[in-house]
């Protein structure tokens, strides 16, 4: 079996490699998106805390 046969996968290579690509994208998004959401949430919490502290110091 040479590389061309491996990539062609008996005529189903396009479907197989496309499904591998989609699966990789989904797995990557399952890692990246929660991390981004957590960073955004922590930043939002820090901003709210800072605003609340500023309001309390104004009183």
PDB file of N, CA, C, O and CB in Angstrom:
ATOM      1  N   UNK A   1       0.857  -1.178   0.000  1.00  0.00           N
ATOM      2  CA  UNK A   1       0.000   0.000   0.000  1.00  0.00           C
ATOM      3  C   UNK A   1       0.901   1.239   0.000  1.00  0.00           C
ATOM      4  O   UNK A   1       1.743   1.406   0.882  1.00  0.00           O
ATOM      5  CB  UNK A   1      -0.974  -0.001   1.237  1.00  0.00           C
ATOM      6  N   UNK A   2       0.714   2.086  -0.981  1.00  0.00           N
ATOM      7  CA  UNK A   2       1.480   3.331  -1.018  1.00  0.00           C
ATOM      8  C   UNK A   2       0.618   4.480  -0.485  1.00  0.00           C
ATOM      9  O   UNK A   2      -0.553   4.290  -0.155  1.00  0.00           O
ATOM     10  CB  UNK A   2       1.969   3.637  -2.465  1.00  0.00           C
ATOM     11  N   UNK A   3       1.201   5.648  -0.409  1.00  0.00           N
ATOM     12  CA  UNK A   3       0.509   6.799   0.172  1.00  0.00           C
ATOM     13  C   UNK A   3      -0.728   7.182  -0.634  1.00  0.00           C
ATOM     14  O   UNK A   3      -1.753   7.557  -0.064  1.00  0.00           O
ATOM     15  CB  UNK A   3       1.457   7.991   0.263  1.00  0.00           C
ATOM     16  N   UNK A   4      -0.633   7.088  -1.954  1.00  0.00           N
ATOM     17  CA  UNK A   4      -1.782   7.450  -2.787  1.00  0.00           C
ATOM     18  C   UNK A   4      -2.975   6.535  -2.513  1.00  0.00           C
ATOM     19  O   UNK A   4      -4.111   6.999  -2.422  1.00  0.00           O
ATOM     20  CB  UNK A   4      -1.404   7.389  -4.274  1.00  0.00           C
ATOM     21  N   UNK A   5      -2.715   5.244  -2.383  1.00  0.00           N
ATOM     22  CA  UNK A   5      -3.794   4.305  -2.071  1.00  0.00           C
ATOM     23  C   UNK A   5      -4.373   4.579  -0.685  1.00  0.00           C
ATOM     24  O   UNK A   5      -5.583   4.496  -0.473  1.00  0.00           O
ATOM     25  CB  UNK A   5      -3.287   2.857  -2.154  1.00  0.00           C
ATOM     26  N   UNK A   6      -3.494   4.903   0.242  1.00  0.00           N
ATOM     27  CA  UNK A   6      -3.952   5.201   1.602  1.00  0.00           C
ATOM     28  C   UNK A   6      -4.869   6.420   1.613  1.00  0.00           C
ATOM     29  O   UNK A   6      -5.920   6.403   2.254  1.00  0.00           O
ATOM     30  CB  UNK A   6      -2.753   5.434   2.537  1.00  0.00           C
ATOM     31  N   UNK A   7      -4.476   7.470   0.911  1.00  0.00           N
ATOM     32  CA  UNK A   7      -5.286   8.690   0.875  1.00  0.00           C
ATOM     33  C   UNK A   7      -6.580   8.485   0.086  1.00  0.00           C
ATOM     34  O   UNK A   7      -7.604   9.086   0.407  1.00  0.00           O
ATOM     35  CB  UNK A   7      -4.482   9.839   0.266  1.00  0.00           C
ATOM     36  N   UNK A   8      -6.536   7.651  -0.930  1.00  0.00           N
ATOM     37  CA  UNK A   8      -7.716   7.419  -1.764  1.00  0.00           C
ATOM     38  C   UNK A   8      -8.737   6.525  -1.059  1.00  0.00           C
ATOM     39  O   UNK A   8      -9.938   6.661  -1.295  1.00  0.00           O
ATOM     40  CB  UNK A   8      -7.304   6.789  -3.095  1.00  0.00           C
ATOM     41  N   UNK A   9      -8.284   5.622  -0.207  1.00  0.00           N
ATOM     42  CA  UNK A   9      -9.139   4.739   0.615  1.00  0.00           C
ATOM     43  C   UNK A   9     -10.192   4.008  -0.219  1.00  0.00           C
ATOM     44  O   UNK A   9     -11.373   3.995   0.130  1.00  0.00           O
ATOM     45  CB  UNK A   9      -9.834   5.554   1.711  1.00  0.00           C
ATOM     46  N   UNK A  10      -9.762   3.414  -1.299  1.00  0.00           N
ATOM     47  CA  UNK A  10     -10.678   2.603  -2.105  1.00  0.00           C
ATOM     48  C   UNK A  10     -11.807   3.396  -2.733  1.00  0.00           C
ATOM     49  O   UNK A  10     -12.885   2.851  -2.969  1.00  0.00           O
ATOM     50  CB  UNK A  10     -11.258   1.519  -1.267  1.00  0.00           C
ATOM     51  N   UNK A  11     -11.582   4.664  -3.008  1.00  0.00           N
ATOM     52  CA  UNK A  11     -12.608   5.499  -3.629  1.00  0.00           C
ATOM     53  C   UNK A  11     -13.441   6.288  -2.635  1.00  0.00           C
ATOM     54  O   UNK A  11     -14.256   7.122  -3.029  1.00  0.00           O
ATOM     55  CB  UNK A  11     -13.508   4.652  -4.453  1.00  0.00           C
ATOM     56  N   UNK A  12     -13.243   6.031  -1.355  1.00  0.00           N
ATOM     57  CA  UNK A  12     -14.013   6.722  -0.326  1.00  0.00           C
ATOM     58  C   UNK A  12     -13.185   7.758   0.427  1.00  0.00           C
ATOM     59  O   UNK A  12     -13.626   8.290   1.446  1.00  0.00           O
ATOM     60  CB  UNK A  12     -14.582   5.720   0.651  1.00  0.00           C
ATOM     61  N   UNK A  13     -12.008   8.038  -0.062  1.00  0.00           N
ATOM     62  CA  UNK A  13     -11.090   8.944   0.630  1.00  0.00           C
ATOM     63  C   UNK A  13     -11.678  10.316   0.906  1.00  0.00           C
ATOM     64  O   UNK A  13     -11.497  10.859   1.996  1.00  0.00           O
ATOM     65  CB  UNK A  13      -9.843   9.101  -0.170  1.00  0.00           C
ATOM     66  N   UNK A  14     -12.376  10.880  -0.061  1.00  0.00           N
ATOM     67  CA  UNK A  14     -12.946  12.217   0.136  1.00  0.00           C
ATOM     68  C   UNK A  14     -13.886  12.232   1.337  1.00  0.00           C
ATOM     69  O   UNK A  14     -13.813  13.131   2.175  1.00  0.00           O
ATOM     70  CB  UNK A  14     -13.696  12.678  -1.128  1.00  0.00           C
ATOM     71  N   UNK A  15     -14.761  11.244   1.418  1.00  0.00           N
ATOM     72  CA  UNK A  15     -15.742  11.193   2.510  1.00  0.00           C
ATOM     73  C   UNK A  15     -15.067  10.907   3.853  1.00  0.00           C
ATOM     74  O   UNK A  15     -15.417  11.489   4.880  1.00  0.00           O
ATOM     75  CB  UNK A  15     -16.806  10.122   2.220  1.00  0.00           C
ATOM     76  N   UNK A  16     -14.101  10.005   3.820  1.00  0.00           N
ATOM     77  CA  UNK A  16     -13.406   9.648   5.056  1.00  0.00           C
ATOM     78  C   UNK A  16     -12.609  10.834   5.583  1.00  0.00           C
ATOM     79  O   UNK A  16     -12.709  11.174   6.762  1.00  0.00           O
ATOM     80  CB  UNK A  16     -12.478   8.445   4.828  1.00  0.00           C
ATOM     81  N   UNK A  17     -11.818  11.467   4.716  1.00  0.00           N
ATOM     82  CA  UNK A  17     -10.981  12.585   5.176  1.00  0.00           C
ATOM     83  C   UNK A  17     -11.822  13.804   5.538  1.00  0.00           C
ATOM     84  O   UNK A  17     -11.459  14.569   6.431  1.00  0.00           O
ATOM     85  CB  UNK A  17      -9.960  12.963   4.098  1.00  0.00           C
ATOM     86  N   UNK A  18     -12.950  13.986   4.841  1.00  0.00           N
ATOM     87  CA  UNK A  18     -13.855  15.074   5.211  1.00  0.00           C
ATOM     88  C   UNK A  18     -14.442  14.832   6.597  1.00  0.00           C
ATOM     89  O   UNK A  18     -14.537  15.756   7.405  1.00  0.00           O
ATOM     90  CB  UNK A  18     -14.983  15.218   4.171  1.00  0.00           C
ATOM     91  N   UNK A  19     -14.834  13.596   6.872  1.00  0.00           N
ATOM     92  CA  UNK A  19     -15.395  13.306   8.197  1.00  0.00           C
ATOM     93  C   UNK A  19     -14.335  13.438   9.283  1.00  0.00           C
ATOM     94  O   UNK A  19     -14.635  13.906  10.381  1.00  0.00           O
ATOM     95  CB  UNK A  19     -16.001  11.897   8.227  1.00  0.00           C
ATOM     96  N   UNK A  20     -13.103  13.034   8.997  1.00  0.00           N
ATOM     97  CA  UNK A  20     -12.017  13.250   9.959  1.00  0.00           C
ATOM     98  C   UNK A  20     -11.806  14.744  10.201  1.00  0.00           C
ATOM     99  O   UNK A  20     -11.608  15.167  11.340  1.00  0.00           O
ATOM    100  CB  UNK A  20     -10.707  12.599   9.456  1.00  0.00           C
ATOM    101  N   UNK A  21     -11.847  15.532   9.144  1.00  0.00           N
ATOM    102  CA  UNK A  21     -11.671  16.978   9.285  1.00  0.00           C
ATOM    103  C   UNK A  21     -12.774  17.608  10.116  1.00  0.00           C
ATOM    104  O   UNK A  21     -12.505  18.435  10.987  1.00  0.00           O
ATOM    105  CB  UNK A  21     -11.624  17.633   7.923  1.00  0.00           C
ATOM    106  N   UNK A  22     -14.006  17.221   9.851  1.00  0.00           N
ATOM    107  CA  UNK A  22     -15.132  17.758  10.622  1.00  0.00           C
ATOM    108  C   UNK A  22     -15.015  17.355  12.084  1.00  0.00           C
ATOM    109  O   UNK A  22     -15.247  18.168  12.979  1.00  0.00           O
ATOM    110  CB  UNK A  22     -16.474  17.269  10.042  1.00  0.00           C
ATOM    111  N   UNK A  23     -14.655  16.095  12.325  1.00  0.00           N
ATOM    112  CA  UNK A  23     -14.496  15.629  13.710  1.00  0.00           C
ATOM    113  C   UNK A  23     -13.394  16.411  14.417  1.00  0.00           C
ATOM    114  O   UNK A  23     -13.540  16.770  15.585  1.00  0.00           O
ATOM    115  CB  UNK A  23     -14.179  14.118  13.743  1.00  0.00           C
ATOM    116  N   UNK A  24     -12.297  16.677  13.721  1.00  0.00           N
ATOM    117  CA  UNK A  24     -11.205  17.451  14.310  1.00  0.00           C
ATOM    118  C   UNK A  24     -11.662  18.862  14.656  1.00  0.00           C
ATOM    119  O   UNK A  24     -11.341  19.369  15.731  1.00  0.00           O
ATOM    120  CB  UNK A  24     -10.010  17.503  13.354  1.00  0.00           C
ATOM    121  N   UNK A  25     -12.403  19.499  13.761  1.00  0.00           N
ATOM    122  CA  UNK A  25     -12.896  20.853  14.011  1.00  0.00           C
ATOM    123  C   UNK A  25     -13.829  20.867  15.217  1.00  0.00           C
ATOM    124  O   UNK A  25     -13.739  21.760  16.059  1.00  0.00           O
ATOM    125  CB  UNK A  25     -13.622  21.403  12.769  1.00  0.00           C
ATOM    126  N   UNK A  26     -14.718  19.890  15.304  1.00  0.00           N
ATOM    127  CA  UNK A  26     -15.647  19.823  16.436  1.00  0.00           C
ATOM    128  C   UNK A  26     -14.884  19.634  17.743  1.00  0.00           C
ATOM    129  O   UNK A  26     -15.176  20.304  18.734  1.00  0.00           O
ATOM    130  CB  UNK A  26     -16.661  18.675  16.240  1.00  0.00           C
ATOM    131  N   UNK A  27     -13.911  18.730  17.752  1.00  0.00           N
ATOM    132  CA  UNK A  27     -13.121  18.510  18.965  1.00  0.00           C
ATOM    133  C   UNK A  27     -12.332  19.761  19.349  1.00  0.00           C
ATOM    134  O   UNK A  27     -12.249  20.108  20.528  1.00  0.00           O
ATOM    135  CB  UNK A  27     -12.166  17.328  18.769  1.00  0.00           C
ATOM    136  N   UNK A  28     -11.760  20.431  18.364  1.00  0.00           N
ATOM    137  CA  UNK A  28     -11.012  21.657  18.649  1.00  0.00           C
ATOM    138  C   UNK A  28     -11.931  22.728  19.224  1.00  0.00           C
ATOM    139  O   UNK A  28     -11.560  23.417  20.174  1.00  0.00           O
ATOM    140  CB  UNK A  28     -10.323  22.176  17.377  1.00  0.00           C
ATOM    141  N   UNK A  29     -13.121  22.874  18.659  1.00  0.00           N
ATOM    142  CA  UNK A  29     -14.070  23.865  19.174  1.00  0.00           C
ATOM    143  C   UNK A  29     -14.535  23.512  20.582  1.00  0.00           C
ATOM    144  O   UNK A  29     -14.786  24.403  21.392  1.00  0.00           O
ATOM    145  CB  UNK A  29     -15.275  23.980  18.242  1.00  0.00           C
ATOM    146  N   UNK A  30     -14.653  22.211  20.880  1.00  0.00           N
ATOM    147  CA  UNK A  30     -15.035  21.783  22.228  1.00  0.00           C
ATOM    148  C   UNK A  30     -13.963  22.113  23.254  1.00  0.00           C
ATOM    149  O   UNK A  30     -14.244  22.153  24.452  1.00  0.00           O
ATOM    150  CB  UNK A  30     -15.316  20.291  22.246  1.00  0.00           C
ATOM    151  N   UNK A  31     -12.761  22.345  22.809  1.00  0.00           N
ATOM    152  CA  UNK A  31     -11.684  22.754  23.708  1.00  0.00           C
ATOM    153  C   UNK A  31     -11.578  24.276  23.752  1.00  0.00           C
ATOM    154  O   UNK A  31     -11.477  24.862  24.830  1.00  0.00           O
ATOM    155  CB  UNK A  31     -10.344  22.136  23.265  1.00  0.00           C
ATOM    156  N   UNK A  32     -11.600  24.909  22.596  1.00  0.00           N
ATOM    157  CA  UNK A  32     -11.337  26.351  22.490  1.00  0.00           C
ATOM    158  C   UNK A  32     -12.490  27.197  23.029  1.00  0.00           C
ATOM    159  O   UNK A  32     -12.252  28.135  23.790  1.00  0.00           O
ATOM    160  CB  UNK A  32     -11.070  26.724  21.040  1.00  0.00           C
ATOM    161  N   UNK A  33     -13.718  26.891  22.655  1.00  0.00           N
ATOM    162  CA  UNK A  33     -14.849  27.747  23.034  1.00  0.00           C
ATOM    163  C   UNK A  33     -15.074  27.835  24.540  1.00  0.00           C
ATOM    164  O   UNK A  33     -15.306  28.938  25.037  1.00  0.00           O
ATOM    165  CB  UNK A  33     -16.101  27.243  22.381  1.00  0.00           C
ATOM    166  N   UNK A  34     -15.020  26.739  25.296  1.00  0.00           N
ATOM    167  CA  UNK A  34     -15.179  26.883  26.751  1.00  0.00           C
ATOM    168  C   UNK A  34     -14.062  27.701  27.398  1.00  0.00           C
ATOM    169  O   UNK A  34     -14.303  28.426  28.363  1.00  0.00           O
ATOM    170  CB  UNK A  34     -15.234  25.516  27.397  1.00  0.00           C
ATOM    171  N   UNK A  35     -12.853  27.587  26.875  1.00  0.00           N
ATOM    172  CA  UNK A  35     -11.748  28.386  27.416  1.00  0.00           C
ATOM    173  C   UNK A  35     -12.011  29.864  27.165  1.00  0.00           C
ATOM    174  O   UNK A  35     -11.833  30.689  28.061  1.00  0.00           O
ATOM    175  CB  UNK A  35     -10.396  27.962  26.784  1.00  0.00           C
ATOM    176  N   UNK A  36     -12.436  30.202  25.947  1.00  0.00           N
ATOM    177  CA  UNK A  36     -12.753  31.602  25.638  1.00  0.00           C
ATOM    178  C   UNK A  36     -13.908  32.107  26.490  1.00  0.00           C
ATOM    179  O   UNK A  36     -13.884  33.243  26.965  1.00  0.00           O
ATOM    180  CB  UNK A  36     -13.096  31.758  24.153  1.00  0.00           C
ATOM    181  N   UNK A  37     -14.914  31.267  26.683  1.00  0.00           N
ATOM    182  CA  UNK A  37     -16.070  31.661  27.489  1.00  0.00           C
ATOM    183  C   UNK A  37     -15.657  31.886  28.939  1.00  0.00           C
ATOM    184  O   UNK A  37     -16.129  32.824  29.582  1.00  0.00           O
ATOM    185  CB  UNK A  37     -17.177  30.593  27.410  1.00  0.00           C
ATOM    186  N   UNK A  38     -14.783  31.035  29.452  1.00  0.00           N
ATOM    187  CA  UNK A  38     -14.322  31.199  30.830  1.00  0.00           C
ATOM    188  C   UNK A  38     -13.533  32.498  30.980  1.00  0.00           C
ATOM    189  O   UNK A  38     -13.723  33.228  31.953  1.00  0.00           O
ATOM    190  CB  UNK A  38     -13.457  29.996  31.257  1.00  0.00           C
ATOM    191  N   UNK A  39     -12.657  32.791  30.030  1.00  0.00           N
ATOM    192  CA  UNK A  39     -11.892  34.041  30.091  1.00  0.00           C
ATOM    193  C   UNK A  39     -12.825  35.246  30.055  1.00  0.00           C
ATOM    194  O   UNK A  39     -12.638  36.208  30.800  1.00  0.00           O
ATOM    195  CB  UNK A  39     -10.884  34.117  28.930  1.00  0.00           C
ATOM    196  N   UNK A  40     -13.831  35.187  29.182  1.00  0.00           N
ATOM    197  CA  UNK A  40     -14.789  36.286  29.071  1.00  0.00           C
ATOM    198  C   UNK A  40     -15.573  36.448  30.371  1.00  0.00           C
ATOM    199  O   UNK A  40     -15.803  37.570  30.822  1.00  0.00           O
ATOM    200  CB  UNK A  40     -15.753  36.045  27.893  1.00  0.00           C
ATOM    201  N   UNK A  41     -15.980  35.336  30.971  1.00  0.00           N
ATOM    202  CA  UNK A  41     -16.743  35.391  32.222  1.00  0.00           C
ATOM    203  C   UNK A  41     -15.887  35.949  33.357  1.00  0.00           C
ATOM    204  O   UNK A  41     -16.363  36.762  34.150  1.00  0.00           O
ATOM    205  CB  UNK A  41     -17.268  33.992  32.594  1.00  0.00           C
ATOM    206  N   UNK A  42     -14.635  35.519  33.439  1.00  0.00           N
ATOM    207  CA  UNK A  42     -13.749  36.034  34.490  1.00  0.00           C
ATOM    208  C   UNK A  42     -13.490  37.528  34.314  1.00  0.00           C
ATOM    209  O   UNK A  42     -13.422  38.275  35.291  1.00  0.00           O
ATOM    210  CB  UNK A  42     -12.418  35.270  34.488  1.00  0.00           C
ATOM    211  N   UNK A  43     -13.346  37.954  33.065  1.00  0.00           N
ATOM    212  CA  UNK A  43     -13.150  39.378  32.793  1.00  0.00           C
ATOM    213  C   UNK A  43     -14.397  40.169  33.188  1.00  0.00           C
ATOM    214  O   UNK A  43     -14.292  41.250  33.769  1.00  0.00           O
ATOM    215  CB  UNK A  43     -12.818  39.608  31.301  1.00  0.00           C
ATOM    216  N   UNK A  44     -15.570  39.632  32.873  1.00  0.00           N
ATOM    217  CA  UNK A  44     -16.828  40.282  33.234  1.00  0.00           C
ATOM    218  C   UNK A  44     -16.981  40.374  34.748  1.00  0.00           C
ATOM    219  O   UNK A  44     -17.413  41.402  35.270  1.00  0.00           O
ATOM    220  CB  UNK A  44     -18.015  39.524  32.628  1.00  0.00           C
ATOM    221  N   UNK A  45     -16.630  39.308  35.449  1.00  0.00           N
ATOM    222  CA  UNK A  45     -16.704  39.319  36.915  1.00  0.00           C
ATOM    223  C   UNK A  45     -15.753  40.360  37.489  1.00  0.00           C
ATOM    224  O   UNK A  45     -16.116  41.087  38.414  1.00  0.00           O
ATOM    225  CB  UNK A  45     -16.374  37.925  37.487  1.00  0.00           C
ATOM    226  N   UNK A  46     -14.546  40.439  36.953  1.00  0.00           N
ATOM    227  CA  UNK A  46     -13.576  41.423  37.437  1.00  0.00           C
ATOM    228  C   UNK A  46     -14.075  42.843  37.190  1.00  0.00           C
ATOM    229  O   UNK A  46     -13.915  43.712  38.048  1.00  0.00           O
ATOM    230  CB  UNK A  46     -12.213  41.215  36.755  1.00  0.00           C
ATOM    231  N   UNK A  47     -14.677  43.087  36.026  1.00  0.00           N
ATOM    232  CA  UNK A  47     -15.213  44.418  35.725  1.00  0.00           C
ATOM    233  C   UNK A  47     -16.361  44.779  36.663  1.00  0.00           C
ATOM    234  O   UNK A  47     -16.436  45.906  37.154  1.00  0.00           O
ATOM    235  CB  UNK A  47     -15.688  44.485  34.269  1.00  0.00           C
ATOM    236  N   UNK A  48     -17.253  43.824  36.910  1.00  0.00           N
ATOM    237  CA  UNK A  48     -18.366  44.085  37.832  1.00  0.00           C
ATOM    238  C   UNK A  48     -17.852  44.365  39.240  1.00  0.00           C
ATOM    239  O   UNK A  48     -18.342  45.262  39.927  1.00  0.00           O
ATOM    240  CB  UNK A  48     -19.340  42.893  37.854  1.00  0.00           C
ATOM    241  N   UNK A  49     -16.869  43.594  39.655  1.00  0.00           N
ATOM    242  CA  UNK A  49     -16.312  43.782  40.995  1.00  0.00           C
ATOM    243  C   UNK A  49     -15.662  45.166  41.120  1.00  0.00           C
ATOM    244  O   UNK A  49     -15.820  45.855  42.129  1.00  0.00           O
ATOM    245  CB  UNK A  49     -15.279  42.673  41.310  1.00  0.00           C
ATOM    246  N   UNK A  50     -14.930  45.553  40.073  1.00  0.00           N
ATOM    247  CA  UNK A  50     -14.287  46.868  40.076  1.00  0.00           C
ATOM    248  C   UNK A  50     -15.327  47.980  40.134  1.00  0.00           C
ATOM    249  O   UNK A  50     -15.168  48.940  40.888  1.00  0.00           O
ATOM    250  CB  UNK A  50     -13.402  47.038  38.833  1.00  0.00           C
ATOM    251  N   UNK A  51     -16.400  47.856  39.333  1.00  0.00           N
ATOM    252  CA  UNK A  51     -17.456  48.875  39.347  1.00  0.00           C
ATOM    253  C   UNK A  51     -18.132  48.952  40.707  1.00  0.00           C
ATOM    254  O   UNK A  51     -18.412  50.042  41.207  1.00  0.00           O
ATOM    255  CB  UNK A  51     -18.498  48.579  38.266  1.00  0.00           C
ATOM    256  N   UNK A  52     -18.394  47.795  41.305  1.00  0.00           N
ATOM    257  CA  UNK A  52     -19.021  47.789  42.630  1.00  0.00           C
ATOM    258  C   UNK A  52     -18.122  48.434  43.673  1.00  0.00           C
ATOM    259  O   UNK A  52     -18.603  49.155  44.548  1.00  0.00           O
ATOM    260  CB  UNK A  52     -19.362  46.360  43.051  1.00  0.00           C
ATOM    261  N   UNK A  53     -16.827  48.183  43.588  1.00  0.00           N
ATOM    262  CA  UNK A  53     -15.901  48.796  44.536  1.00  0.00           C
ATOM    263  C   UNK A  53     -15.846  50.309  44.343  1.00  0.00           C
ATOM    264  O   UNK A  53     -15.755  51.060  45.314  1.00  0.00           O
ATOM    265  CB  UNK A  53     -14.499  48.191  44.381  1.00  0.00           C
ATOM    266  N   UNK A  54     -15.902  50.757  43.083  1.00  0.00           N
ATOM    267  CA  UNK A  54     -15.902  52.195  42.818  1.00  0.00           C
ATOM    268  C   UNK A  54     -17.175  52.840  43.358  1.00  0.00           C
ATOM    269  O   UNK A  54     -17.128  53.938  43.912  1.00  0.00           O
ATOM    270  CB  UNK A  54     -15.766  52.467  41.307  1.00  0.00           C
ATOM    271  N   UNK A  55     -18.308  52.164  43.200  1.00  0.00           N
ATOM    272  CA  UNK A  55     -19.564  52.699  43.732  1.00  0.00           C
ATOM    273  C   UNK A  55     -19.524  52.792  45.249  1.00  0.00           C
ATOM    274  O   UNK A  55     -19.989  53.775  45.826  1.00  0.00           O
ATOM    275  CB  UNK A  55     -20.742  51.830  43.295  1.00  0.00           C
ATOM    276  N   UNK A  56     -18.979  51.786  45.885  1.00  0.00           N
ATOM    277  CA  UNK A  56     -18.912  51.777  47.347  1.00  0.00           C
ATOM    278  C   UNK A  56     -17.973  52.864  47.859  1.00  0.00           C
ATOM    279  O   UNK A  56     -18.218  53.451  48.913  1.00  0.00           O
ATOM    280  CB  UNK A  56     -18.452  50.404  47.854  1.00  0.00           C
ATOM    281  N   UNK A  57     -16.902  53.135  47.118  1.00  0.00           N
ATOM    282  CA  UNK A  57     -15.973  54.169  47.575  1.00  0.00           C
ATOM    283  C   UNK A  57     -16.560  55.566  47.364  1.00  0.00           C
ATOM    284  O   UNK A  57     -16.158  56.509  48.046  1.00  0.00           O
ATOM    285  CB  UNK A  57     -14.630  54.044  46.839  1.00  0.00           C
ATOM    286  N   UNK A  58     -17.506  55.712  46.430  1.00  0.00           N
ATOM    287  CA  UNK A  58     -18.149  57.007  46.199  1.00  0.00           C
ATOM    288  C   UNK A  58     -19.153  57.343  47.297  1.00  0.00           C
ATOM    289  O   UNK A  58     -19.501  58.509  47.485  1.00  0.00           O
ATOM    290  CB  UNK A  58     -18.846  57.013  44.844  1.00  0.00           C
ATOM    291  N   UNK A  59     -19.614  56.335  48.016  1.00  0.00           N
ATOM    292  CA  UNK A  59     -20.605  56.588  49.070  1.00  0.00           C
ATOM    293  C   UNK A  59     -19.954  57.118  50.264  1.00  0.00           C
ATOM    294  O   UNK A  59     -20.622  57.394  51.260  1.00  0.00           O
ATOM    295  CB  UNK A  59     -21.371  55.355  49.425  1.00  0.00           C
TER     296      UNK A  59
END
